[in-house]
Amino acid sequence: MAARAVGLLASLPLCAQRSQVLRPIHRLLSCPRTVAAEIKREEQSSGSVETGSEGRTPKKTFSEVQKERREQAQRTVLIHCPNKISVKKFLKYLSQHGPINNHFFYESFGLYAVVEFCQKESVTSLQNGTRTPSMGTEAAIPFRSRVFNLKTKNPSNPTSEQSRVQCSIHAPPSSKKLLELLCYAESIDDQLNTLLKELQLTEENTKLRYLTCSLIEDIAAAYFLDCTVRPFGSSVNSFGKLGCDLDMFLDLDEIGKFSANKTSGNFLMEFQVKNVPSERMATQKILSVIGECLDHFGPGCVGVQKILNARCPLVRFSHQASGFQCDLTTNNRIALKSSELLYIYGALDSRVRALVFSIRCWARAHSLTSSIPGSWITNFSLTMMVIFFLQRRSPPILPTLDSLKTLADAEDKCVIEGHNCTFVRDLNKIKPSGNTETLELLLKEFFEYFGNFAFNKNSINIRQGREQNKPESSPLHIQNPFETSLNISKNVSQSQLQKFVELARESAWILNQEDKDRPSSSRSQPWGLAALLLPSVVNSASLAKRVRKKPASERIKSLLESIKSSGPENATSTNGKRTVSTQA
């Protein structure tokens, strides 16, 4: 289940008096420390994006961000509320347990409030003052979680202050709405940044992901005290799209480190434990038990599936309260390390994320990717291709993984299951790129580069940032950055790769036509990135011939008609911006 909605009604903190920022409600953030950063990000997304370094302000490491988010989640609760509520009285009621830092509302199977206290002790106080519900003819399992139900004592006598809380749906915009926004843009660079702004995870959505992990951690801690449940993948690597799944990693390594520090004197005390033949079997047993707990005791955890015989065993379930589809794994530290590497690449240059989001959106629009496993190219493979392409620019926009390894200190050294996963973790030690190419040029060059790439003989390798001979016969070979003997695109079929190549060539042609005949401000014809996202009206078998002769014309005409629909003639705004009107 994709994230249905993360509404937005963020409050300014109650535990710290700050001057109010008069901005539209959708721009207010629930975390006051990130308001300035978010406003700066929005301004960059809407126009002049600085290439290269994003200023010389020290940047937080991946582990620092994770630590802060996790601590924040531990003093946060999730409350299912009545559809109509007095927000003022609601916050006053909760404040008796301690000062509240911030809060927001969203909808997912009802109205929910995410409330962050200033101290973790406030959560315990709230739990101590909460009763287990009486179920009448049924029995309730008395599990003390941080997910609560708020009841009103006199539901039949609502007060004048009670009203339906305003919530914003934090889901990606429809294709029609997205095309409309792109047609309003001033330039192709502006289009790419607009798409990024509309699709990226919001601050509230990110907070809810960490909170969900923290709630699952509470359940796992019943068996494994001091364990940690960490989000990884799209939720944390800065390339997550609204609605993406929530990948979780049950980290048990910290338990052993914590216990090792307690030894003293001439004796060594160890826990008696069960022994199993292999680490894989241990993983399967652990996940089996956690899966049972989620199924039987986890509030809002439904559709639990224990997929224990997969290459990486996992437990899959839907978390109704948050609306996320979740995958829980353990013993998967390389995936967490990959998330950190992508986080670094995304933070090094403002153009990286905008280009990745646009390429992914383009691929999804043409069914090159799919949420269903199969012979399609994955989002991870597309991201690796973008990174590799940016490493090949002159001068390079992104460093190779090997160069990041040479910058690493002793504290950065990391070897997981025999694989060297070492790279510098401090972003401030990485020299910014001197490349100043525009996003428009990079988008066009990406399609031209891979539209003419020798996939039949060459492999993509971000460790060295150069083309290499393929070590196997798979149509597409992209080397796993850490498990270098693996091909992350081994699933991709020849037909799917050919479709990618042909669409890349067509897209490069469309962008080249933009340079020759850019639409005037009085025309509402889809242009630039918007034209690339139109569904193809021909099959892939005839696409290559069409690209050589008369590409895209039929597709653009078809899209133009769909955008115009039955609405009135589109007009030009007084400031000369491109405008397009669509009928809902």
Protein Blocks (a to p, Z undefined) as FASTA:
>chain_A
ZZfbacddddddfkbccddddddfklpcfblklmmmmmmmmmmmnmcacehjebjadcdd
fklmmmmmmmmmmmcccddddfbdcfklmmmmmmmnoccfbdcdddeeiaddddddfbfk
lmmmmmmmpccddehjaccdddddfbdcdddfblmlccfkbccddddddddddfklmmmm
mmmpmbfklmmmmmmmmmmccfklmmmmmmmmmmmmmmmmmmmghiacddehjllnopac
ehiacdddddfklmmmmmmmmggcjbdcdddddddfbfklmmmmmmmmmmmmmmmmmghi
ahiacdfkbmbdcdddddfknopacdddehilkmmmmmmmmmmmmmmpmklmmmmmmmmm
mmmmnopacfbdcjbdcfklmmmmmmmmmmmpccdfbdcfklmmmmpcfklgcceehiac
bdcfblklpccdfbfcdfklmmmmmmmmmmmccfklpccdfknopacddfbfbfbacddf
klmmbcfklmpcfklmmmmmmmmmmmmmmmmmmmmmgcdfkbccdehjlmmmpccfbdfk
lmmmmmmmmghklmmmmmmmmmnmmaccddddfkopacddddZZ
